[in-house]
Amino acid sequence: MPAEKTILEVQHLSIAYPISIGVVRAVEDVSFTLADGEALGLVGESGCGKSTLGLSILNLLRPPGKVTEGKILYRGKDVLTLDSHSLLKLRGQNISMIFQNPLTSLNPLITVEGHFLETIHYHDPAMEKHAALAAVRKMLQTLGIEEKRLKEYPHQLSGGMRQRIMIGLALIMNPDILIADEPTTSLDVIVEAGFTELLAALRKLYKLSIILITHNLGLVAEIADRIAVMYAGRMMEVASSAEIFARPLHPYTQGLIDCVPNILLDQKELVTMQGSPPDLVDPPKGCRFAPRCPKVMPICREETPLLREHAPAHAAACWLYGAQDAVASQGDAAASPRKD
């Protein structure tokens, strides 16, 4: 079976926000890949850098945020080096994004039809209006939206309907990659279930690669092939969805899974993780999870663990699986003669 083709590669990406009291290190030395047709779940607590990472892929960071190091390669081209015209063409045509709040992402003065026609006209100005409208109607039919909604404004639609419109706008130009940033935050559980089924169906229909940004582990379990776990701006663990839930390696991942309520109702009480994420202006030395980790060791407070494979296709940044190697290498370094 041929290897899957890598469509997106993020290499050692770091993002900082200079503010009055220092520099917020929102993302630090993050690397991952996305294969053609793959669904990658990006999970973690609020404030861990997930949305910042998603925005950076489209070079949409707002000042004072800036990429300080690394590359974002889409089909071999670095997105961070593209000029403004190339970036505008890339957004929507090659890579699209569903933002967290569809009501604030849609123009309240433009009808649903206007939103679609504006998007199509920008990317394909030669397309005639009747052909564009035919494409829009087909998209609405795929999304289960009545054609009469075309003449309505965003405030006339329900939250679930606005979310579907956002999906339609993201897919109307048939992009390669769809970034969904907390797409179910404003939806109730019934609508969320319908959205999950819709996204899975659209993935097959349009042969999409998906980056699903969420703190909802149930959602990624339904959709994602692989899961990348972030904490305090760093990547903590990456593995297949099945592997993450069956054999989580990092204590942070284990804590996230333990915090999911048991639907069998045989828990005596809800499990929570003690402590809070660190201040990213002055993060702790060593592993950023060390102050909250129930399995912390002395080396965790001194040295930053690297993201390494500790099982086939299962990487974790944790000294529990590399402390002996690190101590041995430090001992070898101390024992080796200096070259003055």
C-alpha positions as CSV (number, residue, x, y, z in Angstrom):
1,M,0.0,0.0,0.0
2,P,1.6,3.4,-1.0
3,A,2.5,5.8,1.7
4,E,0.1,8.7,2.2
5,K,1.2,12.0,0.7
6,T,2.0,14.8,3.1
7,I,-0.1,17.9,2.2
8,L,0.9,20.2,5.1
9,E,4.0,20.2,7.2
10,V,4.6,22.5,10.2
11,Q,8.3,22.7,11.2
12,H,9.5,23.9,14.6
13,L,6.9,26.7,14.7
14,S,7.1,29.4,17.4
15,I,4.7,32.3,17.8
16,A,5.0,35.2,20.2
17,Y,2.9,38.1,21.3
18,P,5.0,41.0,22.7
19,I,3.0,42.9,25.4
20,S,3.8,45.5,28.0
21,I,4.8,43.1,30.7
22,G,6.9,40.8,28.5
23,V,6.5,38.3,25.6
24,V,3.7,35.7,25.5
25,R,5.1,32.5,24.0
26,A,1.8,31.2,22.6
27,V,3.3,28.5,20.5
28,E,6.8,27.1,20.9
29,D,8.7,24.7,18.7
30,V,5.7,22.8,17.4
31,S,6.0,20.4,14.5
32,F,3.4,18.1,12.9
33,T,2.3,16.8,9.5
34,L,-1.1,16.4,7.8
35,A,-1.5,13.7,5.1
36,D,-3.8,14.0,2.1
37,G,-7.3,13.0,3.2
38,E,-6.4,12.7,6.9
39,A,-8.3,14.2,9.8
40,L,-6.1,15.5,12.6
41,G,-7.6,16.4,16.0
42,L,-5.8,19.2,17.8
43,V,-6.8,19.1,21.5
44,G,-6.0,20.7,24.8
45,E,-7.3,23.1,27.4
46,S,-8.3,26.7,26.6
47,G,-5.3,28.9,26.1
48,C,-2.9,26.2,25.1
49,G,-2.3,27.7,21.6
50,K,-4.6,25.6,19.4
51,S,-6.5,28.5,17.8
52,T,-3.3,30.5,17.4
53,L,-1.7,27.6,15.6
54,G,-4.7,27.2,13.3
55,L,-4.7,30.9,12.4
56,S,-1.0,30.8,11.6
57,I,-1.5,28.2,9.0
58,L,-3.4,30.8,7.0
59,N,-1.1,33.6,8.1
60,L,-4.0,35.3,9.9
61,L,-2.3,36.2,13.1
62,R,-3.3,39.6,14.4
63,P,-0.6,42.1,15.5
64,P,1.3,42.1,17.8
65,G,1.4,38.3,17.2
66,K,4.1,37.1,14.9
67,V,5.9,33.9,13.9
68,T,9.4,34.1,15.4
69,E,10.7,30.8,14.0
70,G,9.7,27.8,11.8
71,K,8.0,27.1,8.5
72,I,4.5,26.1,7.4
73,L,4.7,24.2,4.2
74,Y,1.6,23.6,2.0
75,R,2.5,21.3,-0.9
76,G,6.1,22.3,-0.4
77,K,5.6,26.1,-0.4
78,D,6.1,28.1,2.8
79,V,2.9,29.9,3.5
80,L,4.8,32.5,5.6
81,T,6.7,33.7,2.6
82,L,3.7,34.3,0.3
83,D,2.8,37.8,-0.8
84,S,-0.6,39.2,0.1
85,H,-2.2,38.4,-3.3
86,S,-1.1,34.7,-3.1
87,L,-2.3,34.5,0.4
88,L,-5.8,35.7,-0.5
89,K,-6.0,33.1,-3.2
90,L,-4.8,30.4,-0.9
91,R,-7.4,31.2,1.7
92,G,-10.6,29.6,0.6
93,Q,-9.3,28.1,-2.6
94,N,-6.7,25.7,-1.1
95,I,-7.1,26.0,2.7
96,S,-10.4,27.1,4.4
97,M,-11.3,27.8,8.0
98,I,-14.5,27.5,10.1
99,F,-14.1,30.1,12.9
100,Q,-15.4,29.7,16.4
101,N,-18.4,32.0,16.3
102,P,-20.2,32.0,12.9
103,L,-22.4,35.1,13.9
104,T,-19.3,37.3,14.2
105,S,-17.7,35.8,11.1
106,L,-20.6,36.6,8.8
107,N,-21.4,40.1,7.6
108,P,-24.8,41.2,9.1
109,L,-25.5,43.5,6.1
110,I,-25.1,40.8,3.5
111,T,-27.5,38.0,2.7
112,V,-26.4,34.3,2.6
113,E,-26.5,34.5,-1.2
114,G,-24.3,37.6,-1.1
115,H,-21.7,35.8,1.0
116,F,-21.4,32.9,-1.4
117,L,-21.3,35.0,-4.6
118,E,-18.6,37.3,-3.1
119,T,-16.5,34.3,-2.3
120,I,-16.9,32.7,-5.7
121,H,-16.4,35.9,-7.6
122,Y,-13.1,36.6,-5.9
123,H,-11.6,33.2,-6.6
124,D,-13.2,32.7,-10.1
125,P,-14.2,36.1,-11.5
126,A,-14.9,34.6,-14.9
127,M,-17.8,32.4,-13.6
128,E,-21.2,33.8,-14.7
129,K,-23.7,34.5,-12.0
130,H,-26.2,31.8,-13.0
131,A,-23.4,29.2,-12.8
132,A,-22.3,30.5,-9.4
133,L,-25.9,30.3,-8.1
134,A,-26.2,26.8,-9.4
135,A,-23.1,25.8,-7.4
136,V,-24.5,27.5,-4.3
137,R,-27.8,25.7,-4.6
138,K,-26.0,22.4,-4.9
139,M,-24.0,23.2,-1.8
140,L,-27.1,24.2,0.2
141,Q,-28.7,20.9,-0.9
142,T,-25.6,19.0,0.3
143,L,-25.8,20.8,3.6
144,G,-29.5,20.2,4.0
145,I,-30.4,23.9,3.8
146,E,-33.6,25.2,2.1
147,E,-33.0,27.4,-1.0
148,K,-35.2,30.2,0.6
149,R,-32.4,30.8,3.1
150,L,-30.3,32.4,0.3
151,K,-32.3,35.7,0.7
152,E,-32.0,35.8,4.5
153,Y,-29.5,37.6,6.7
154,P,-27.2,35.9,9.4
155,H,-29.4,37.2,12.3
156,Q,-32.4,35.4,10.8
157,L,-30.7,32.0,11.1
158,S,-30.3,29.7,14.1
159,G,-26.8,28.9,15.5
160,G,-26.7,25.5,13.8
161,M,-27.9,27.0,10.5
162,R,-25.2,29.7,10.6
163,Q,-22.6,27.0,11.3
164,R,-23.7,25.1,8.2
165,I,-23.5,28.3,6.1
166,M,-19.9,28.8,7.4
167,I,-19.1,25.2,6.3
168,G,-20.6,25.9,2.9
169,L,-18.6,29.0,2.5
170,A,-15.5,27.1,3.5
171,L,-16.1,24.3,0.9
172,I,-17.6,26.2,-2.0
173,M,-14.2,26.4,-3.8
174,N,-13.4,22.8,-3.0
175,P,-10.3,23.3,-0.9
176,D,-7.7,20.7,0.0
177,I,-7.7,21.4,3.8
178,L,-10.5,22.5,6.2
179,I,-9.5,23.9,9.5
180,A,-12.4,23.8,12.0
181,D,-11.8,25.9,15.1
182,E,-14.1,24.8,17.9
183,P,-16.9,24.3,15.4
184,T,-19.5,23.1,18.0
185,T,-18.9,25.6,20.8
186,S,-22.2,27.4,20.3
187,L,-24.3,24.3,19.4
188,D,-26.4,22.2,21.7
189,V,-25.7,18.4,21.9
190,I,-28.4,17.4,19.4
191,V,-27.2,19.9,16.8
192,E,-23.6,18.9,17.6
193,A,-24.3,15.3,16.8
194,G,-25.8,16.3,13.5
195,F,-22.8,18.5,12.8
196,T,-20.4,15.5,13.5
197,E,-22.2,13.3,11.0
198,L,-22.3,16.1,8.4
199,L,-18.6,16.8,8.7
200,A,-17.7,13.1,8.4
201,A,-19.9,12.9,5.3
202,L,-18.4,16.0,3.7
203,R,-14.9,14.7,4.3
204,K,-15.6,11.7,2.2
205,L,-17.6,13.6,-0.4
206,Y,-14.9,16.3,-1.0
207,K,-11.9,14.2,-0.1
208,L,-10.9,16.7,2.6
209,S,-8.0,16.9,4.9
210,I,-9.2,18.2,8.2
211,I,-7.6,19.9,11.2
212,L,-10.2,19.8,14.0
213,I,-9.3,22.2,16.8
214,T,-11.3,21.4,20.0
215,H,-11.2,20.6,23.7
216,N,-14.1,18.1,23.1
217,L,-12.5,14.7,23.2
218,G,-15.7,13.0,22.2
219,L,-15.8,15.0,19.0
220,V,-12.2,14.1,17.9
221,A,-13.0,10.4,18.8
222,E,-15.8,10.5,16.2
223,I,-13.8,12.2,13.4
224,A,-10.0,12.2,13.8
225,D,-7.6,9.6,12.5
226,R,-4.8,11.1,14.6
227,I,-4.8,13.3,17.7
228,A,-2.2,15.9,18.7
229,V,-2.3,17.1,22.3
230,M,-1.1,20.6,23.1
231,Y,-0.4,22.2,26.5
232,A,0.9,25.7,27.2
233,G,2.1,26.2,23.6
234,R,3.9,22.9,23.3
235,M,3.1,19.6,21.7
236,M,2.8,16.9,24.3
237,E,1.7,13.8,22.5
238,V,0.8,12.7,18.9
239,A,-0.7,9.3,18.0
240,S,-3.6,7.6,16.3
241,S,-7.0,8.3,17.8
242,A,-7.4,4.7,18.9
243,E,-3.9,4.6,20.4
244,I,-4.5,7.9,22.4
245,F,-7.6,6.6,24.0
246,A,-6.3,3.1,24.6
247,R,-2.8,3.8,25.7
248,P,-2.2,7.5,26.5
249,L,1.5,8.0,27.4
250,H,1.7,11.6,28.7
251,P,0.2,12.3,32.1
252,Y,-1.5,15.4,30.7
253,T,-3.3,13.3,28.1
254,Q,-4.2,10.8,30.7
255,G,-5.6,13.6,32.8
256,L,-7.7,15.0,29.9
257,I,-9.2,11.5,29.3
258,D,-9.9,10.9,33.0
259,C,-11.8,14.2,33.1
260,V,-14.4,13.0,30.5
261,P,-17.6,12.1,32.4
262,N,-18.4,8.4,32.4
263,I,-21.8,7.9,30.7
264,L,-22.3,4.6,32.6
265,L,-22.7,6.8,35.7
266,D,-20.5,4.4,37.8
267,Q,-18.2,7.2,38.9
268,K,-18.6,8.4,42.5
269,E,-17.4,11.9,41.5
270,L,-16.1,13.8,38.5
271,V,-12.3,13.8,38.1
272,T,-10.5,17.1,37.7
273,M,-6.9,18.1,37.1
274,Q,-5.4,20.1,39.9
275,G,-3.8,23.5,39.2
276,S,-4.0,25.8,36.2
277,P,-2.0,26.3,32.9
278,P,1.1,28.4,33.5
279,D,1.7,32.0,32.7
280,L,3.2,32.0,29.1
281,V,5.0,35.3,29.8
282,D,7.1,33.4,32.4
283,P,6.6,29.7,31.8
284,P,8.2,27.2,34.3
285,K,11.6,25.7,33.6
286,G,11.7,22.2,32.1
287,C,8.4,20.6,31.2
288,R,5.6,23.1,31.3
289,F,3.2,20.5,32.8
290,A,5.6,19.7,35.7
291,P,3.9,21.9,38.3
292,R,0.6,20.0,37.8
293,C,1.9,16.5,37.0
294,P,1.2,13.7,39.5
295,K,4.3,11.8,38.2
296,V,6.8,14.6,38.2
297,M,10.5,13.8,38.7
298,P,13.4,16.1,39.4
299,I,14.6,16.2,35.8
300,C,11.1,17.4,34.7
301,R,11.7,20.7,36.5
302,E,15.1,21.2,34.9
303,E,15.1,19.9,31.3
304,T,12.5,20.3,28.5
305,P,11.6,16.9,27.1
306,L,11.6,16.5,23.3
307,L,8.7,15.0,21.4
308,R,10.0,11.5,20.5
309,E,8.5,8.2,19.4
310,H,8.2,5.8,22.3
311,A,6.0,3.3,20.4
312,P,5.3,2.8,16.7
313,A,3.8,6.1,15.4
314,H,3.2,7.2,19.0
315,A,5.3,10.2,20.2
316,A,5.3,11.9,23.6
317,A,7.3,14.7,25.2
318,C,7.8,13.2,28.6
319,W,10.7,12.2,30.8
320,L,8.9,9.1,32.1
321,Y,10.0,7.4,28.8
322,G,13.4,9.1,28.4
323,A,14.8,10.1,31.8
324,Q,17.3,7.2,31.9
325,D,18.6,8.1,28.4
326,A,18.9,11.8,29.4
327,V,20.8,11.0,32.6
328,A,23.1,8.6,30.8
329,S,23.9,11.2,28.1
330,Q,24.5,13.9,30.7
331,G,26.9,11.5,32.5
332,D,28.7,10.7,29.3
333,A,29.0,14.4,28.5
334,A,30.4,15.1,32.0
335,A,32.9,12.2,31.8
336,S,34.2,13.1,28.3
337,P,37.4,15.1,28.2
338,R,37.1,18.8,27.4
339,K,38.6,20.1,24.2
340,D,40.2,23.5,25.1
